[in-house]
Amino acid sequence: MQQFIRKRQPRDTNIEPYWDLIKRIITESDLVLEVIDARLVELSRNEELEKLIEEIGRPFIFVVNKSDLVNRDKLGEQIKPLLGKAPVIFVSNRNKMSYKILLSEIKKVFSEFGKREIIERKVGDPKVKFREAKADIVVGVLGYPNVGKSSIINGLTHKKKMKVSKKAGTTHGIHWINLGDDIKLIDSPGVIPLNRDDEVRYGLIGARDNESLKHPEVVSHAIIKLFLKQNKRKFEDFYEIDIGDEEESDTYSIIEKIAIKRSFLLKGGVPDENRANTLIIRDWQDGRLRL
C-alpha cells in the first residue's frame, strides 16, 4: 500500500474554499464522522482533516464504509493506524445492524464529550459566522467523494433521503438531515479536496470515474499492483486469467491477457489495452472486483 501514498504536498489554492466550508461544518458540529473506504483505508482517510477537527476541538468517529468488500483479516490490518485515535465503526449496506451500532456510538461519544458551548448573539453583534442547528446533537459527515457518505446517511435515517449514485460528486451544497427528534446530520458537498495531480488516489477511491481521469491507465496499473501484493488469486479468478510467476511490475502483460480474454481486440488482433484499463477501473469502483 505504501507505494500509493504520496508525501503531503502544499495545499492547492484552487481548493482552499473547500477547506473553509469544511471548517464551517466542523465548527457547527458536536462531533464529526470521517467516512473511509474499507478497501483503501490509508488512501481514503485525511490526516489534515483530522488535525483540523482536533484544532477546533471536536471528537470524531472513523466510519469504515463498504466493509463487506474486504476480507476481515485484511481489514483488521488496514485499520491498525486508526486505533487509539478515534472510535472505529464498520458499516455496510448489507448489514443494517451496522447503522444501529454507529448510531449508538454517536450517542456514546457525544455523552462522553458533551455539547459544545454556544455563544449567544447579543444585540448589535454581527451575524454569527456559523449557523446553529436546532438539535440536541449535531453531527458533521465528511469524506472524499464516492466513499459512501450519502448511503450512510440513508442507513442512519432508514429512508432514502439522499440521492445515491456510483458516479462521483452526486451530492452538492450543504444538506441538513433530521435523524429523529434529537440528532441533525450536516452533509458536506461530497468534497474533501485533493490535489489536482493526485490521479492515482482519485481513481482508487473512486473520487473520479474513468471518463474523468486524465490517465486511466495509471490507475488500472495501480489496481493490479494492489491485487498482486494483497490477493493475486482473487484477481486471477475474477478475470479468469493465469498471471503465473510474472514480476509484479509487469502489469502490461496482465492487461493484455484481460483484453484477449474479453475479446477486446483492435485491427490485426492487437489487444485493446484502453478497453481493458476501463474495465478494470469500473469493476473496482463499482465494487465487483473485491480484495
C-alpha distance (Angstrom), angle and dihedral (degrees) to the residues before:
residue distance angle dihedral
M1 . . .
Q2 3.76 . .
Q3 3.79 92.8 .
F4 3.83 89.4 68.6
I5 3.81 96.5 49.5
R6 3.76 114.0 93.1
K7 3.76 128.0 -159.7
R8 3.76 114.0 -93.8
Q9 3.80 110.0 -90.2
P10 3.81 130.0 -156.3
R11 3.79 112.4 -87.0
D12 3.77 118.4 -87.0
T13 3.81 105.9 -118.1
N14 3.81 89.9 -142.8
I15 3.81 90.4 66.2
E16 3.80 96.4 43.2
P17 3.85 93.7 102.6
Y18 3.81 88.8 60.9
W19 3.78 89.9 60.0
D20 3.80 89.9 52.9
L21 3.80 88.4 54.7
I22 3.80 92.3 46.8
K23 3.80 90.3 50.6
R24 3.78 88.9 51.7
I25 3.81 92.1 52.5
I26 3.80 93.1 47.8
T27 3.81 92.2 48.1
E28 3.79 91.6 50.2
S29 3.81 92.6 49.4
D30 3.79 131.9 83.2
L31 3.78 89.3 -151.0
V32 3.80 137.3 -2.8
L33 3.79 134.6 -132.1
E34 3.81 113.8 -147.3
V35 3.80 105.3 -159.1
I36 3.81 115.1 -148.9
D37 3.80 133.2 -175.1
A38 3.81 109.0 -117.1
R39 3.80 91.9 -145.6
L40 3.81 93.3 60.3
V41 3.77 108.6 21.2
E42 3.80 98.1 165.9
L43 3.79 94.7 43.9
S44 3.80 95.4 47.3
R45 3.81 98.0 46.3
N46 3.78 120.2 83.1
E47 3.78 117.7 -146.0
E48 3.79 91.6 -172.5
L49 3.81 88.2 59.1
E50 3.80 90.7 49.0
K51 3.80 90.8 50.7
L52 3.81 90.2 51.5
I53 3.82 91.3 49.9
E54 3.79 90.1 52.4
E55 3.82 92.8 46.5
I56 3.80 91.2 52.7
G57 3.80 88.9 46.3
R58 3.78 105.9 -118.4
P59 3.80 128.8 136.5
F60 3.80 117.6 -125.9
I61 3.79 141.6 -165.6
F62 3.80 127.3 -142.4
V63 3.81 106.4 -131.0
V64 3.81 107.7 -163.6
N65 3.79 104.1 -158.3
K66 3.83 129.7 -165.6
S67 3.80 88.7 29.6
D68 3.80 90.2 156.4
L69 3.82 89.4 69.0
V70 3.80 94.8 65.6
N71 3.78 133.7 62.6
R72 3.83 109.1 -106.3
D73 3.80 94.2 -125.8
K74 3.80 92.5 51.1
L75 3.78 90.7 45.8
G76 3.79 90.2 51.8
E77 3.80 89.7 56.3
Q78 3.80 92.5 48.2
I79 3.80 96.0 53.1
K80 3.81 96.2 51.3
P81 3.85 92.6 98.2
L82 3.82 88.7 55.7
L83 3.78 97.0 54.1
G84 3.76 114.4 106.3
K85 3.81 93.7 16.8
A86 3.81 97.2 80.2
P87 3.83 139.1 -28.1
V88 3.81 114.2 -69.3
I89 3.81 119.5 -144.1
F90 3.82 124.4 -177.8
V91 3.79 118.1 -145.3
S92 3.78 135.1 -179.6
N93 3.79 135.0 172.0
R94 3.79 87.1 -128.3
N95 3.80 91.4 59.5
K96 3.80 110.1 55.4
M97 3.80 90.7 178.4
S98 3.82 88.5 66.5
Y99 3.81 89.6 70.4
K100 3.80 91.1 54.2
I101 3.80 88.5 51.8
L102 3.80 90.0 50.5
L103 3.81 91.8 49.3
S104 3.79 90.3 50.0
E105 3.82 90.3 50.8
I106 3.82 91.2 49.8
K107 3.81 90.2 55.8
K108 3.80 91.7 44.1
V109 3.82 94.4 51.3
F110 3.79 90.8 45.5
S111 3.80 92.6 51.1
E112 3.80 90.7 50.0
F113 3.80 96.1 46.4
G114 3.79 100.4 33.5
K115 3.78 131.0 -144.1
R116 3.78 117.2 -55.8
E117 3.78 118.7 -108.3
I118 3.79 112.5 -97.0
I119 3.79 116.3 -150.9
E120 3.77 109.4 -143.7
R121 3.78 117.3 -132.5
K122 3.79 114.5 -115.3
V123 3.78 127.6 -150.0
G124 3.78 108.9 -80.1
D125 3.80 94.7 20.3
P126 3.83 116.9 125.7
K127 3.78 117.2 -104.5
V128 3.78 113.0 -77.7
K129 3.78 113.1 -96.5
F130 3.80 93.7 -137.3
R131 3.77 125.2 48.6
E132 3.81 118.0 -118.6
A133 3.80 114.6 -134.6
K134 3.79 118.2 -142.7
A135 3.80 99.2 -125.4
D136 3.80 139.1 100.4
I137 3.81 92.0 -121.8
V138 3.81 124.4 26.9
V139 3.81 115.6 -165.2
G140 3.79 124.3 -167.9
V141 3.81 116.4 -149.9
L142 3.81 114.2 -154.3
G143 3.78 135.3 168.6
Y144 3.77 145.2 122.1
P145 3.82 118.0 -69.4
N146 3.81 114.4 -78.4
V147 3.82 97.3 15.0
G148 3.80 87.3 117.4
K149 3.80 106.5 -99.6
S150 3.80 93.5 147.2
S151 3.79 93.0 50.2
I152 3.82 89.6 51.7
I153 3.81 91.0 51.5
N154 3.80 89.3 49.1
G155 3.80 90.4 49.6
L156 3.79 92.5 50.3
T157 3.80 93.6 48.4
H158 3.84 94.0 41.2
K159 3.78 87.8 -134.7
K160 3.78 136.1 90.3
K161 3.80 92.4 -107.5
M162 3.78 97.4 146.6
K163 3.77 128.9 48.9
V164 3.79 107.3 -110.7
S165 3.79 119.5 -157.5
K166 3.79 138.0 164.7
K167 3.79 88.6 -135.7
A168 3.79 111.8 93.6
G169 3.79 119.6 -112.7
T170 3.82 99.9 29.4
T171 3.80 95.8 141.7
H172 3.81 117.6 72.9
G173 3.79 131.4 -178.9
I174 3.81 128.3 3.6
H175 3.79 115.6 -53.5
W176 3.80 128.4 -165.1
I177 3.80 114.5 -154.5
N178 3.79 124.4 -172.0
L179 3.78 114.6 -135.2
G180 3.78 102.3 -168.8
D181 3.78 119.7 -51.2
D182 3.78 98.7 -55.0
I183 3.82 107.8 40.5
K184 3.78 130.9 62.7
L185 3.82 123.2 -172.9
I186 3.80 123.5 -149.2
D187 3.78 112.5 -152.1
S188 3.79 118.3 -160.1
P189 3.82 123.9 -142.8
G190 3.80 89.5 -90.2
V191 3.77 92.0 -95.8
I192 3.74 134.4 121.5
P193 3.79 96.7 163.8
L194 3.75 122.6 -112.8
N195 3.75 127.1 -165.5
R196 3.80 108.9 -95.8
D197 3.79 93.3 -121.3
D198 3.81 96.5 52.5
E199 3.80 91.9 103.4
V200 3.80 98.4 155.9
R201 3.79 94.0 52.2
Y202 3.81 91.1 46.4
G203 3.79 91.4 54.0
L204 3.79 99.6 39.8
I205 3.80 96.0 51.7
G206 3.79 91.7 38.8
A207 3.79 95.8 -116.3
R208 3.79 85.9 137.9
D209 3.78 126.6 30.0
N210 3.78 121.6 -135.3
E211 3.81 95.0 -91.6
S212 3.82 90.9 57.0
L213 3.78 97.5 48.3
K214 3.79 117.9 102.6
H215 3.80 93.5 -154.3
P216 3.83 109.6 21.8
E217 3.80 91.5 167.7
V218 3.82 89.6 66.0
V219 3.79 90.4 54.4
S220 3.81 94.9 46.9
H221 3.81 90.3 50.8
A222 3.82 88.9 51.0
I223 3.80 90.9 52.2
I224 3.81 91.1 51.1
K225 3.80 91.6 49.4
L226 3.78 89.4 50.3
F227 3.81 90.6 56.6
L228 3.79 93.5 42.3
K229 3.78 87.9 57.4
Q230 3.79 99.8 40.2
N231 3.80 111.5 20.9
K232 3.81 116.5 0.4
R233 3.80 93.8 162.6
K234 3.80 92.1 56.8
F235 3.80 90.2 54.2
E236 3.81 92.3 47.7
D237 3.80 92.5 49.6
F238 3.80 93.5 46.8
Y239 3.82 94.6 53.4
E240 3.80 94.8 29.9
I241 3.78 93.8 -126.1
D242 3.80 135.1 127.5
I243 3.79 112.7 -127.3
G244 3.77 92.1 -178.7
D245 3.81 119.4 -177.1
E246 3.78 96.4 -32.4
E247 3.76 118.4 146.1
E248 3.81 115.9 -96.0
S249 3.79 90.6 -118.5
D250 3.82 92.6 57.8
T251 3.78 94.9 87.9
Y252 3.81 93.0 139.4
S253 3.80 93.7 70.5
I254 3.81 89.8 48.2
I255 3.80 90.8 53.9
E256 3.81 89.3 49.1
K257 3.81 90.5 52.7
I258 3.81 90.7 51.8
A259 3.81 91.0 48.8
I260 3.81 91.7 50.6
K261 3.82 92.8 45.2
R262 3.82 91.1 52.2
S263 3.84 92.8 41.4
F264 3.79 92.4 -116.4
L265 3.79 95.0 157.6
L266 3.76 134.8 156.6
K267 3.80 127.0 -152.7
G268 3.77 111.0 -51.8
G269 3.80 93.0 23.9
V270 3.81 94.6 -75.2
P271 3.84 111.4 157.8
D272 3.81 111.6 -108.1
E273 3.80 100.1 -130.3
N274 3.81 93.2 179.9
R275 3.80 92.5 61.3
A276 3.79 90.6 45.5
N277 3.82 91.0 50.9
T278 3.80 90.3 50.3
L279 3.79 91.5 49.1
I280 3.81 93.5 51.6
I281 3.81 93.1 49.3
R282 3.80 93.6 47.5
D283 3.80 93.0 46.9
W284 3.81 89.7 51.0
Q285 3.80 97.7 44.2
D286 3.83 93.4 44.8
G287 3.81 91.4 51.6
R288 3.80 97.5 -116.2
L289 3.80 92.7 113.8
R290 3.80 104.8 62.1
L291 3.77 133.6 -178.4
